[in-house]
Amino acid sequence: MPHLTHSDLKAEFLRVLLKCGLKPAKAEACATLFADTTETGVYSHGVNRFPRFVEQIRKGDIVVDAEPEKLLSLGAIEQWDAHRAIGNLTATAMMDRAMELAATHGIGLVALRHANHWMRGGAYGYQAAEKGYVGMCWTNSIAVMPPWGAKECRIGTNPLIVAVPGNPVTMVDMSMSMFSYGMLEVNRLAGRQLPVDGGFDDDGKLTRDPGVIEKNRRILPMGYWKGSGLSIVLDMIATLLTGGLSVAEVTEEMDDEYNVSQVFIAIEVDRLIDRGTRDEKLKRICDYVLTAARSDPAQAIRLPGHEFPQMKAQNIKNGIPVDDRVWERIRAL
């Protein structure tokens, strides 16, 4: 497994993107986001996802010269059409717009139709939280998960991100499945079993084998029926706010996962509470959680998202581990 630098990754991503017809400025920005995601330790939606991203460009699912267009403005709420533009660049711009609205109204919501996969959703929550906003966003997807009680895929993993400003940023970035398909791939490539049950095998029994779950597409909803229900209502809200496609429509009318619907929300905190009081209250919450008696002395209590700065620092120091097979595919593009 090679250990690469951010510059190594970005240079290779940039080479391929320029060959795919992206203009230099877009290629530079997109390559940087893919390298940033990978350096942070989210390999599933960074380097591992890149070959599929390129495949969707070549198929025409992603329109590299498209630009998002504002359709409707209702004060703090705006509705936009992505026109199938590059997913991570568009999502970055939409969260920036949500923050601009929040700076005026206290809260900003951007509803985006006809979007492409945004890669690492947590990047956009973090983007808002770094600037002092509560950042929330979610997206629907193609149907890749059975609803609770079914064995046929009819709902999306529909990841939800909630990020809270502070030092460090506290952030939940989760799909509505126990594991995203990207994380199934990461564990399969590493030859690891999942730490907990992640889906069902061919006989309908719970399994920790990522390869089996990838193959039969019977991934387990997060929280069983609760994750299934949350997936459905997130899809409903995204569809209504954007006027775009639902999971059902994306699945039945598209030949792959594109033309999805996304929502970006920013809430300004600084005018509600001063920074000193904010940090004091957040510290008390974190300390209260972390000082709980451990069920296993060897297993640390975790706060959501607090591991990412350490993972990034480790990858900067030691190099970013990339699976040989993934790197070979990218070098061959």
N, C-alpha and C positions, 0 to 999 in steps of 0.2 A: 504494500500500500504506500504510494508516494505521499510525501508531506510537502505541500506547496505553499507559496506565499499568496497574499491577496493580489499582488501584481501579476504573478504567474496565471492565476485564474482569470483575472480581468483581461489580460492580453489575449488569452485563448478565446474567451467569450467574444471579445471585440473583433477578433479576426473572423470568426464565424458570422457574426451579425452583419458585418460589412459585406461579406459574401452573399448574405441573404437579402441585401438591398436596402438596409437601413441607412439613413443619412448619418454622417459622422457624429453629430451632436446627440441624436437619439441612440445610436449604437453605444456611444460612450456612457450615457446615463443608464441604459439598460444593463450593460456589462457590469457597471459599478454596483447596481442593485443586486445582481446575481452573485457577485463576489462578496458583497457585504453580508448577504443572507448566509452564504456558506461559511464565512469567517466566524459568524455568530454561533455556528454549530448546528444550524438548521439545514442539514445536507439534503433532506428529502425534498425541500422546495427551493434549493439552490442548485448546486452542481448536478445532483441526481435528476432534477427535473428539466435541465437545460436541453438534452436531446429531444424530449417530447415537445418542448417549446419551439424548437427549430422545425420539427416535423409539422407542427400546426401552421407555422409561417409558410412552409412550402405547399401545404394543402390549400392555403388561402383562408383558413379559419381566422387567422390573425392578419389584419390589414396594416402593414407597417407604416404607411403614410397617412393613416386616418387620424383625425383629431376629435376629441370629445366636444359636443355642442350643447349649450344650455337651451332647454326647451321651455322652462316655466320657472317663475320666481314667485314665492309666496312669503315674503319677509325672510324668516329664518330657515325656510325650506326651499330647496331648489331641486328641479328634476333635470337630469342630463341624459344624453344619448352618447355612448362611447363609440358607436359605429365600428365596433370590433377592433378598436385600437389596441396597442400593446398593453397588456394587463397591468404589469407592475408600474409602468410610467403613468398610466391613467389613474390608478388607485392613489398614487402619491399626489397627483394634482387634485384629486377629489377631496382628499383629507386636508390638503392646504386650503381648498375652497371652504370646507366646513369650518376651519379655524377662522378664516376671514369673516364668515357669517357670525360666528360666535363672538368675535371681537366687537361686533356691532350690536348683536341681539342677546348676548349671553349664552346662546346655544345656536349651533348651526347643524343642519341636516342636509346632506346631498344624497339623492336617490338616483342611481345610475342603471340604465338599461343597456342591453346589447353589449355587455362587457365580456372580456376574456378572463381566464384564470389569473388571479392577482399574485400568484406564487406564495410568498410568506405573508399571511394576513397580519401577523403580529407586528410587522414592520410599520404598518400605518397607525396602529394604536400607539406604538412607541414614538412615532413621529409626532403625534399630538401631545403625548405625556411629557416628552422632552421640552416642549415649549410651554408647559404649565397647564395644559388642558386635560380633562378626562376625555379619552378617545375610545369610541366604540365603533365597531363595524362588523358586518357580516355579509356573506354571499350565499346564494343558492348554488346548485350544481346539477350535474346530470344524476339520475337515479342510480346510486351505487350501494344502497343499503336496504335490506328488507325492513319494513315497519314491524314493530313488535307483534309477534304472533304469526308472521308470514315468513316464507322462505324465498320469495321473489323480490328483487330490488324495485322499490317504488318511491323511495325518499332519498334525499341528498345528505351528504355528511355536513353540509351547510355550516362551515366554521364560523364561530363567534369570537370576537376579540373585545376585551374590556381592559383598558390601561389607565392606571392612576399615577398622576405626577408625584414625584418624590425622588429621594436619593437612597437607593436605586429606584427605578420605576418598578411598580408592582403590576403585573400583567397576566391575565388569563388569555391564552390563545389555544382554542380547542375546537376540534371538529365534534359533531354530534355522535361520532362513533368512538368506541374505546380507543382506537388507534386510527390515524389517517392511513390511506393506502400508501402514502409516501413513507410512513414509519414502518409499515409492514415490509416494504421493500428494503429499507435500511437494515432491519433485523434479519431478513432473509439473506441479504448479501453478506452480512457479518456471521451467518451461521448460528444465530441466536434464536432461542425460543422467546416468546413474549413473557414479561414478568407476571401478567395475569391473563385470564381468558380474554381473547380478542374476537372470537367469532365461532362459527359452527363448522364441523367437518362434514364429510359427505353423508354421514349417518345421522346428522342433526344433533350431534353431541358437542358441547363446548370444547374448544381447543385453544392451545397457545402456539400452534404451528403457523407462522406467518405465511408460508408458502401455500398451505392448504386453503387458508382464508382468501388469499389473493386469487387463487384458481377458481374457487366455487362462488366467490362474491357474497358470501354470507357473513358479513362483518357485523359485529355486535354493537347495537346502539349504546352510547354512554348512559349509564344509569338505567339500562334496560328500557322499560316503557317511558321513563321520563325523557331520556334522550330522543326517543322516537317522537314523542309529542312535541318537544322543543324544536326539532328539525322541521316539523310540519308547520308550526306557527311562524317560525322565522321565514320560511318560504312564502307563506301567505302575506306577511307584512312587506317583505321585499317586493313581491309581485304587485301589491296594491300601491305602494309608494312610487315605484318606478314606472308602472304601466307596462312593464316588460314581461318576459317569459317566466313561467313557473317551472319547477322541476319536471312536472309532467310534460309541459310543452317543449322544454329543452331536450328531454329524453326521446319524445316521440317525433319531433320535427327536425332535429339536428342530427348529423351523423357523428358528432363528437361533442365534447363539452365546450361550447362557446355560446355567445348570446345570452349569458347569464345575467342575473339581476343582483345589484349590490347596494348597500346602505352605509354611509359614513356619517358619524355624529361626533361633534366636538362640543364640550361644555367648558366655559371659562370658569376657573376656580378662583382666580386672584381677586375678583371683585366680590366674592362671597365670603372669603376668609383670608386673613393676611398670611404671608408665607411662614412666619415664625410659628403661629398657632397651627397652621396646616401640618408642618413638619413634626411638631410636638405631638399632635393627635395621631399622626400616622406611626410615629415611633412607639407610642403606647400600644397601639393595635398590634404592631409587629412583635414587640417585646412580650405582650400577653400571650400571643400564639406560640412564640419560640420557647418560652419558659415552661410550657406544659410538660408533665412527666412523660417520658418516652415509653412507648410499649416495647421497643427494642433499643437498648442502649447504643447499639452499633449503627442504628438508622436515624439520621438527622431529620428533624422536622423541617419541612420546606415551605417557603413562601413563593407564590407563583411569579415566575419570571426573574427571580433574583439570581438564578444560576447563569443567565446569559452573559453578564459582564465577565464572570470568571472563565466561562468557556471561550469567549472572544480573546481574553488575555492569554489563555493557554495556547490557543491556536496561533496568535501572533508570536509567542515565544518559541513554540515547538514546530510550527508549520501546520497547515490544515490537512488532515488526513482525507484522502480521496480514494475511493475504491478503484482498483486497477481497471476493472471492466468498464466502469463509467468513464474514466479518463480516456481510455482507448477509443471509446465511441465518440467522445467529443473531439479528440485529435483527428479522427477520421472524417469529421463533418466537412 
